[in-house]
Amino acid sequence: MRELCKVLVVDDELLVRQGIKHVLNWEQDGFQIVGEAGNGKEAMTLIRELKPHIVLTDIVMPVMDGEELTRLIKQQWPEIEIIVLSSFSEFDYVRSTFQSGVSDYILKPHLDTEKLLQVLRKTAERIPSLSGAVINGNYPVPVHQAVEKLLSRYDADVDSAWVQEWFPKPYFYLLGMESPDGGSGEEHPLLDSLKALLPGMKAVRLEGHAVSGRPGMTLFLLNISREDRDQLPEKLTLLCPASQSQDRIAWMLSSSFDSPGRMRGIYEKSFLKLLQYRFFLPKDISLAFDILPSSSSAPSFLLQPFMEQVRRLELEEAFHELEAHMDQHQHAYTADVFEFKSFIGNIVFNVIHLLGSMNYDMKPLDEAKYSYFKAIDEARHLSELRLVVRQFQAQVTEQVQANPSAASPNPSMKLLLDYIDQHYMEPITLTGMAAHFHFNPSYLSSFFAAHHHEGFKEHLNRVRINQAADLLRYSETPISEIGSLVGYGDHSYFCKVFKKNMGLSPTGYRRQHQA
């Protein structure tokens, strides 16, 4: 059996690496991509392990660039041939690498099948160990290469007879697994056990495909009979009842499909969806698309009541409501993860801003907010997000308790604020409220400004506008009616005040949030 010429691809752009991988039928032409790296440092690690014949590398990369990589390769492995990828603007840079022993170069704008194959064959002829083996291969496309092309949206020129030989069974699944020891491959113990239970099953490992967000996951295409199709989720659950152990996903199973040509659609609409659902689902749920629990919609979280509780320093109660809302998403697991994380980030921002306007020292939290935003963004499960929220609540409580006099609510002030909360939808005025509480209007205006972080009119408008925003986001109430429902008799004045406070007209605000 001939020896394939082993090639390592090094480029910091994933799309470039994908294009190189699928522009050729590599094994059919006598070559094999044994690995890929995003920079020179990663490449050096792979070279020690994989011992490629040729390294195909970009020049401009982070961490370690192509020029330094070329120099180090030739120092440690002088027998390895190097082909440089470059753009026109880097030509002088490329010329300097020839002093280190580069074999050839390809300009990225001119990268096509014929040019790449020509340069590869010319370079392979210089490798004594291959003894001219890489010449006009014209061999069948290997199964894993064809499958990887189908999954990456590249056309695979595959003979239907080969497909029937590779996949004699009528049904398929995509199975993702992470090994207990962090390794990957067909020696995965769970896959070995599954093959023992379903001896007719075939499994093809997709070596060149990384699952988004799960770098340690190995992806397999399973080909099974009709009987095995119905048994597979049950057998996996029997072998490994919990799909998750701490942060590891033992296995994820897509919905079944009946043709390799449907694999890309199933990957996007079933497998990746399952990865998104995993964020909200309890950790003891088996991640099989066809046996998921029934889902529901979580009720909308009303920000205004939450912020009012924070303003009154009812922090325990406010965050308890927030956690209850988060817990509801274990059943509303089809919710958008990005939108949910944005919502939590918005809570962090608003709480810091509100307490800062109430004269609390929020400098430590203001400095830490970007760390919170980063932790929210990087959370891989709802349980991690809950820990971030609890940490934030603890720090908020600590800052409030460190300066208890900053915004201690005056009993009379609390009565005024409660009155506005209960009557904001009515045509209340400073004069009318002064009469209700037996205050002089001028004194009430001064009292309000002295004991609150905003004046009477500003506070009343904020309460009304926040209530209007909730109606715009969470109801179908006509915009023409919302102004009067929150206390504005003049619709045009309502629109003017809303836009001043929210930066958008009521129509624009509803359109943005409903979209």
Legacy VTK file of the C-alpha trace (Angstrom):
# vtk DataFile Version 3.0
C-alpha trace
ASCII
DATASET POLYDATA
POINTS 515 float
0.000 0.000 0.000
1.385 3.394 -1.030
2.414 5.971 1.565
0.421 9.161 1.548
2.240 12.491 1.778
1.282 13.958 5.161
0.422 17.689 5.202
-0.095 20.059 8.159
-2.140 23.229 7.443
-1.319 26.350 9.495
-3.466 29.512 9.168
-5.172 31.723 11.745
-8.355 31.994 9.637
-10.712 29.034 10.040
-12.404 29.676 6.698
-9.062 29.560 4.890
-8.241 26.225 6.557
-11.666 24.854 5.634
-11.200 25.984 2.027
-7.790 24.323 1.769
-9.132 21.091 3.263
-11.929 20.830 0.738
-10.419 22.299 -2.425
-8.768 18.927 -3.156
-9.671 15.265 -2.844
-6.522 14.876 -0.773
-6.219 11.100 -0.398
-7.384 10.595 -3.959
-4.474 12.780 -5.092
-1.911 11.082 -2.847
-1.911 13.459 0.133
-3.372 13.435 3.635
-4.089 16.402 5.911
-2.972 15.089 9.289
-3.724 18.223 11.297
-4.392 21.954 11.341
-3.224 24.811 13.565
-4.154 28.458 14.060
-0.625 29.765 14.697
3.021 28.734 14.729
3.050 27.725 18.386
0.184 25.270 17.899
1.902 23.989 14.753
5.156 23.193 16.590
3.246 21.015 19.058
1.503 19.136 16.245
4.703 18.666 14.229
6.353 16.834 17.140
3.362 14.493 17.337
2.375 14.024 13.678
5.714 14.257 11.802
4.264 15.706 8.550
6.164 15.650 5.259
4.939 19.137 4.260
3.834 22.168 6.291
1.525 24.564 4.422
1.636 27.816 6.419
0.410 31.390 6.402
2.905 34.175 7.132
1.017 36.723 9.244
-0.392 34.973 12.338
-0.733 35.791 16.052
1.411 34.258 18.832
4.046 32.912 16.386
4.172 34.005 12.749
5.123 31.980 9.704
8.653 33.383 9.438
9.597 32.251 12.945
7.799 28.927 12.438
9.797 28.282 9.240
13.091 29.017 10.984
12.292 26.688 13.931
11.111 23.843 11.683
14.297 23.906 9.623
16.419 23.992 12.782
14.708 20.933 14.334
13.349 18.984 11.326
15.346 19.968 8.223
13.724 17.129 6.235
10.240 18.765 6.440
9.305 20.770 3.352
7.534 24.117 3.794
5.097 25.867 1.443
4.152 29.435 2.312
0.712 31.011 1.784
0.888 34.739 1.231
-0.962 37.797 -0.037
0.640 40.311 -2.411
1.244 42.784 0.392
3.444 40.232 2.195
5.727 39.350 -0.733
8.872 40.919 0.740
8.130 39.077 3.961
7.813 35.798 2.005
11.141 36.379 0.255
12.913 36.489 3.624
11.555 33.019 4.524
13.361 31.458 1.536
16.612 32.092 3.389
15.335 29.617 5.998
14.640 26.920 3.418
11.047 27.393 2.158
10.308 25.145 -0.842
7.663 27.244 -2.586
4.933 29.802 -2.044
1.315 30.297 -3.184
-0.410 33.663 -3.374
-3.756 33.468 -1.571
-5.649 35.409 -4.260
-4.547 32.750 -6.764
-5.234 29.704 -4.581
-7.081 27.155 -6.723
-7.148 23.389 -7.127
-4.689 23.092 -10.010
-2.145 25.530 -8.568
-2.215 23.945 -5.112
-1.933 20.405 -6.473
0.910 21.415 -8.805
2.927 22.967 -5.958
2.238 20.032 -3.620
3.358 17.440 -6.182
6.461 19.431 -7.060
7.360 19.675 -3.349
6.579 15.988 -2.655
9.030 14.927 -5.377
11.816 16.393 -3.234
11.018 14.037 -0.316
13.217 10.875 -0.571
11.054 8.734 1.725
8.071 8.982 -0.624
10.021 7.601 -3.603
7.774 9.220 -6.181
4.601 7.699 -4.725
2.572 10.904 -5.107
1.943 10.887 -8.839
-1.521 10.955 -10.423
-3.247 9.136 -7.591
-6.777 8.814 -8.981
-7.881 6.718 -6.013
-11.398 6.599 -4.568
-12.339 9.383 -2.149
-11.982 8.044 1.438
-15.255 7.847 3.356
-14.265 10.249 6.135
-13.164 12.882 3.622
-16.442 12.673 1.703
-18.481 12.895 4.917
-16.499 15.880 6.173
-17.104 17.668 2.881
-20.842 17.081 3.140
-20.856 18.454 6.678
-18.824 21.531 5.678
-21.088 22.486 2.741
-18.570 21.442 0.108
-19.687 19.223 -2.754
-18.367 15.698 -2.455
-17.800 13.973 -5.793
-18.738 10.525 -4.538
-19.845 7.508 -6.547
-23.262 6.271 -5.355
-21.961 2.705 -5.377
-19.307 3.690 -2.825
-21.963 5.321 -0.656
-23.970 2.107 -0.675
-20.837 0.157 0.234
-19.927 2.526 3.055
-23.448 2.917 4.439
-25.551 -0.212 3.774
-28.102 0.598 6.499
-31.083 2.948 5.865
-30.764 5.362 8.817
-28.231 7.798 10.255
-27.495 9.742 13.449
-24.903 12.319 14.430
-23.341 11.410 17.777
-21.041 13.722 19.731
-18.993 12.434 22.677
-16.388 13.707 25.111
-14.122 11.068 26.670
-13.822 10.886 30.466
-10.063 11.404 30.163
-10.444 14.335 27.772
-9.240 12.320 24.799
-11.148 11.536 21.636
-11.241 8.983 18.893
-12.842 5.723 17.892
-11.463 4.040 20.978
-14.022 6.006 23.039
-15.228 3.502 25.700
-18.898 4.487 25.301
-18.739 3.926 21.532
-17.076 0.539 22.044
-19.883 -0.486 24.426
-22.514 0.779 21.983
-21.004 -1.276 19.158
-21.229 -4.356 21.369
-24.955 -3.737 21.949
-25.653 -2.844 18.302
-23.195 -4.998 16.323
-24.636 -3.995 12.946
-23.916 -0.301 13.498
-21.193 1.504 11.500
-19.455 4.626 12.849
-17.354 7.122 10.860
-15.359 9.621 12.853
-15.411 13.198 11.486
-11.784 13.999 12.241
-11.639 17.454 10.711
-14.799 18.907 12.228
-14.754 20.769 15.548
-18.078 21.258 17.347
-18.671 24.936 18.107
-18.083 25.650 21.792
-16.966 22.079 22.560
-13.330 21.660 21.397
-13.017 18.345 23.242
-15.975 16.721 21.506
-15.561 14.089 18.793
-18.315 13.831 16.185
-19.396 10.530 14.594
-21.771 9.661 11.778
-23.642 6.471 12.685
-25.262 4.218 10.086
-27.859 1.837 11.552
-30.781 -0.431 10.721
-34.440 0.398 11.284
-34.520 -1.741 14.438
-31.350 -0.163 15.828
-32.655 3.337 15.055
-35.457 2.873 17.590
-33.150 1.323 20.176
-30.190 3.715 19.947
-31.366 6.511 22.331
-32.468 3.893 24.865
-29.163 1.997 24.637
-27.134 5.190 25.071
-29.195 6.164 28.118
-28.701 2.660 29.521
-24.923 2.846 29.035
-24.611 6.402 30.381
-27.809 7.660 32.112
-26.669 11.269 32.569
-25.575 13.105 29.462
-23.475 15.494 31.491
-20.961 15.057 34.260
-19.818 18.397 35.625
-18.819 20.279 32.464
-18.295 17.211 30.293
-20.974 16.098 27.836
-20.738 12.315 27.703
-22.912 12.150 24.583
-25.279 14.132 22.374
-27.510 12.498 19.761
-29.198 14.277 16.852
-32.547 13.312 15.374
-32.388 10.448 12.870
-32.211 10.984 9.102
-32.279 8.805 6.000
-29.543 10.197 3.722
-25.963 11.501 4.113
-27.025 14.488 2.000
-29.281 15.665 4.862
-26.418 15.632 7.350
-25.622 19.377 7.228
-29.250 20.355 7.853
-29.555 17.883 10.727
-26.289 19.164 12.199
-27.560 22.759 12.239
-31.232 22.222 13.103
-30.936 19.266 15.456
-27.416 18.728 16.797
-26.440 22.392 17.359
-29.942 23.155 18.666
-29.433 20.398 21.207
-26.174 22.036 22.266
-28.113 25.277 22.816
-30.886 23.522 24.774
-28.219 21.934 26.954
-27.555 25.376 28.492
-30.933 25.363 30.250
-31.682 21.654 30.735
-30.978 19.959 34.089
-27.702 18.072 34.173
-29.339 14.650 34.537
-31.241 14.932 31.239
-30.116 12.671 28.391
-29.241 14.818 25.387
-31.099 12.977 22.627
-33.101 15.213 20.303
-35.912 12.681 19.884
-36.498 12.084 23.614
-36.347 15.597 25.062
-38.878 16.546 27.774
-41.805 18.769 26.812
-40.933 22.457 26.754
-42.900 25.519 27.828
-42.548 29.283 27.630
-41.253 31.164 30.650
-43.420 34.152 31.655
-41.878 37.519 30.891
-39.718 39.046 33.593
-40.994 42.543 34.432
-37.964 44.704 35.007
-39.804 47.639 36.584
-41.034 45.813 39.751
-37.569 44.266 40.150
-35.871 47.670 39.966
-38.365 49.162 42.406
-37.492 46.440 44.910
-33.814 47.240 44.422
-34.539 50.950 44.904
-36.253 50.129 48.193
-33.240 47.963 49.135
-35.367 44.814 49.172
-32.423 43.001 47.611
-33.176 39.525 48.936
-36.713 39.614 47.579
-35.681 41.105 44.225
-32.952 38.552 43.507
-35.161 35.714 44.726
-37.635 36.663 41.972
-34.800 36.787 39.455
-33.559 33.308 40.423
-37.100 31.944 40.207
-37.297 33.325 36.677
-33.982 31.675 35.805
-35.194 28.342 37.184
-38.276 28.484 34.961
-35.991 28.236 31.943
-35.169 24.618 32.761
-38.577 23.948 31.187
-38.345 26.822 28.696
-35.109 25.385 27.339
-35.757 26.442 23.728
-35.179 30.103 24.668
-32.364 31.952 22.917
-29.195 31.671 25.037
-27.625 34.885 23.720
-30.790 36.877 24.448
-31.032 35.386 27.949
-27.411 36.246 28.737
-28.000 39.782 27.436
-30.968 40.072 29.780
-28.814 39.097 32.795
-26.094 41.535 31.701
-28.747 44.249 31.482
-29.797 43.494 35.077
-26.192 43.933 36.245
-25.839 47.253 34.441
-29.167 48.670 35.663
-28.654 47.709 39.309
-25.206 49.333 39.402
-26.555 52.473 37.730
-29.594 52.760 40.014
-27.700 52.304 43.279
-25.013 54.717 42.078
-27.691 57.354 41.469
-28.860 56.763 45.046
-25.426 57.896 46.304
-24.077 54.447 47.129
-20.401 53.860 46.441
-20.620 51.655 43.362
-17.031 52.166 42.246
-15.935 48.573 43.099
-18.931 47.164 41.219
-18.491 49.585 38.348
-14.911 48.385 37.967
-16.001 44.733 38.236
-18.918 44.944 35.790
-16.837 43.941 32.780
-15.669 40.863 34.653
-19.325 40.040 35.300
-20.170 40.585 31.626
-17.319 38.260 30.645
-18.408 35.592 33.143
-21.992 35.826 31.852
-20.819 35.467 28.271
-18.586 32.476 29.056
-21.154 30.586 31.182
-21.751 27.179 29.600
-24.731 26.167 31.719
-27.556 27.840 33.619
-26.006 26.679 36.900
-22.854 28.690 36.124
-24.944 31.755 35.305
-26.809 31.358 38.588
-23.487 31.436 40.466
-22.533 34.675 38.684
-25.841 36.270 39.705
-25.387 35.160 43.321
-21.867 36.569 43.392
-23.179 39.857 42.007
-25.986 39.941 44.591
-23.477 39.350 47.416
-21.256 42.194 46.206
-24.232 44.541 45.825
-25.395 43.714 49.355
-21.882 44.267 50.699
-21.644 47.727 49.095
-25.070 48.770 50.375
-24.300 47.596 53.908
-20.938 49.367 53.840
-22.727 52.727 53.565
-26.172 52.268 55.122
-26.917 55.976 55.392
-26.388 56.719 51.698
-29.983 56.185 50.732
-31.828 55.216 53.891
-35.462 55.748 52.930
-37.141 58.508 54.907
-40.526 57.182 56.147
-42.334 60.134 54.600
-40.411 59.712 51.350
-41.391 56.056 51.231
-45.052 57.037 51.543
-44.680 59.440 48.618
-42.977 56.880 46.411
-45.537 54.188 47.262
-48.334 56.619 46.419
-46.821 57.301 42.984
-46.398 53.563 42.332
-50.091 53.022 43.087
-51.499 56.077 41.251
-49.093 56.783 38.366
-51.861 55.957 35.833
-53.987 58.789 37.227
-53.515 62.516 36.410
-51.584 63.173 39.638
-49.697 66.447 40.124
-47.326 67.813 42.723
-50.082 70.141 43.957
-52.608 67.327 44.156
-50.228 65.038 46.022
-49.292 67.871 48.402
-52.967 68.336 49.227
-53.390 64.586 49.763
-50.523 64.497 52.287
-51.248 67.956 53.771
-47.962 69.452 52.536
-47.269 72.858 51.108
-46.545 72.289 47.376
-43.328 74.302 47.507
-42.162 72.414 50.612
-43.079 69.050 49.002
-41.002 69.893 45.924
-37.973 70.750 48.089
-38.528 67.716 50.325
-38.710 65.375 47.313
-35.490 66.746 45.812
-33.651 66.586 49.164
-34.595 62.973 49.949
-34.594 61.398 46.517
-32.075 61.139 43.662
-34.484 62.786 41.220
-37.252 65.356 41.345
-40.982 64.663 41.494
-41.644 65.175 37.764
-38.593 63.152 36.694
-39.541 60.282 39.011
-43.172 60.231 37.893
-42.124 60.213 34.225
-39.618 57.401 34.835
-42.248 55.210 36.545
-44.748 55.850 33.758
-42.254 55.308 30.947
-40.954 52.068 32.474
-44.517 50.777 32.737
-45.151 51.826 29.133
-41.979 50.002 28.053
-43.240 46.800 29.705
-46.572 47.113 27.865
-44.775 47.700 24.560
-42.529 44.674 25.050
-44.888 42.161 26.632
-48.400 43.008 25.406
-50.309 43.618 22.189
-51.968 46.775 23.544
-52.212 49.397 20.770
-49.654 52.168 21.130
-52.437 54.739 20.871
-53.854 53.410 24.152
-50.655 52.862 26.131
-50.041 56.561 26.874
-53.413 56.963 28.562
-53.003 53.660 30.446
-49.845 54.964 32.168
-51.200 58.429 32.926
-50.570 60.621 29.855
-53.656 62.376 28.525
-51.844 63.737 25.465
-50.549 61.034 23.079
-48.012 63.299 21.355
-46.585 64.393 24.732
-46.322 60.726 25.765
-44.352 59.943 22.574
-42.062 62.925 23.178
-41.302 61.936 26.806
-40.848 58.266 25.857
-38.331 59.041 23.139
-36.423 61.414 25.443
-36.087 58.688 28.105
-35.663 55.559 25.953
-33.935 56.955 22.861
-36.629 55.484 20.574
-40.214 56.309 19.729
-42.826 53.890 21.174
-43.253 52.374 17.694
-39.501 51.931 17.227
-39.115 50.470 20.722
-41.832 47.863 20.148
-40.464 46.963 16.724
-36.926 46.527 18.091
-37.864 44.361 21.054
-40.466 42.238 19.319
-37.991 41.579 16.522
LINES 1 516
515 0 1 2 3 4 5 6 7 8 9 10 11 12 13 14 15 16 17 18 19 20 21 22 23 24 25 26 27 28 29 30 31 32 33 34 35 36 37 38 39 40 41 42 43 44 45 46 47 48 49 50 51 52 53 54 55 56 57 58 59 60 61 62 63 64 65 66 67 68 69 70 71 72 73 74 75 76 77 78 79 80 81 82 83 84 85 86 87 88 89 90 91 92 93 94 95 96 97 98 99 100 101 102 103 104 105 106 107 108 109 110 111 112 113 114 115 116 117 118 119 120 121 122 123 124 125 126 127 128 129 130 131 132 133 134 135 136 137 138 139 140 141 142 143 144 145 146 147 148 149 150 151 152 153 154 155 156 157 158 159 160 161 162 163 164 165 166 167 168 169 170 171 172 173 174 175 176 177 178 179 180 181 182 183 184 185 186 187 188 189 190 191 192 193 194 195 196 197 198 199 200 201 202 203 204 205 206 207 208 209 210 211 212 213 214 215 216 217 218 219 220 221 222 223 224 225 226 227 228 229 230 231 232 233 234 235 236 237 238 239 240 241 242 243 244 245 246 247 248 249 250 251 252 253 254 255 256 257 258 259 260 261 262 263 264 265 266 267 268 269 270 271 272 273 274 275 276 277 278 279 280 281 282 283 284 285 286 287 288 289 290 291 292 293 294 295 296 297 298 299 300 301 302 303 304 305 306 307 308 309 310 311 312 313 314 315 316 317 318 319 320 321 322 323 324 325 326 327 328 329 330 331 332 333 334 335 336 337 338 339 340 341 342 343 344 345 346 347 348 349 350 351 352 353 354 355 356 357 358 359 360 361 362 363 364 365 366 367 368 369 370 371 372 373 374 375 376 377 378 379 380 381 382 383 384 385 386 387 388 389 390 391 392 393 394 395 396 397 398 399 400 401 402 403 404 405 406 407 408 409 410 411 412 413 414 415 416 417 418 419 420 421 422 423 424 425 426 427 428 429 430 431 432 433 434 435 436 437 438 439 440 441 442 443 444 445 446 447 448 449 450 451 452 453 454 455 456 457 458 459 460 461 462 463 464 465 466 467 468 469 470 471 472 473 474 475 476 477 478 479 480 481 482 483 484 485 486 487 488 489 490 491 492 493 494 495 496 497 498 499 500 501 502 503 504 505 506 507 508 509 510 511 512 513 514
